[in-house]
């Protein structure tokens, strides 16, 4: 259900939410860099561009969220002290994007992977900002996903404050050589982000020292998964 943009912005100010976040793989992010903004998975497909496949793709189409951009109100990497499951590239967006009335903004009560075809709309989304306020502390942050509905063209780069890229501190064997994954990913990004690019100068590297992401990247994720995320 569409929320009132101004009321939602005031609520985020009240909750001291200064920024919003979207995480993705390096490959999908490079598509965004080249296209000039974030895109829904449906828009990427319609434009004939590349994106990393997700296990939820078929379900997203069936549930009518394939054309939506998903954003979090929290940096889930920092909040959970572990890597973001959607990818190592994190777009930090200014909350002022909420005020853009061209965006139809809905907020989920749960991740759509837990919905089914019979889940009523009232169980999927908050009906208004008052309901969001009432239930804000009763639902886990990662389940309350801000969605910009029915996206068809690149948006939001004007609102990007910075782009945070994880360094997994992981080597990967390619062509008989052990190569740092981050170096390869960073090289791919630099091929696109030239000096004249909108995002030039907005990148920072996240090097965690006391976070589960370090051991997860090194031990829990196999080589094919690391390649999916970073290459």
Buried (B, 14 or more C-beta within 10 A) or exposed (E): EEBEBEBBBBBBEEEEBEBBBBBBBBBBBBBBBEBBBBBBBBBBBBEEBEBBEBEBBEBBBEBBBBBBBBBBBBBBBBBBEBBBEBBBBBBBBBBEBBEBEEBBBBBBBBBBEEBEEEBEEEEBBBBBBEBBBEEBEEBEBBEBBBBBBBBEEBBBBEBBBBBBBBBBBBBBEEEEEEEBBBEBBBEBBEEBBEEEBEBEEBBEEBEBEEBBBBEEBEEEBEEEEBBBBBB
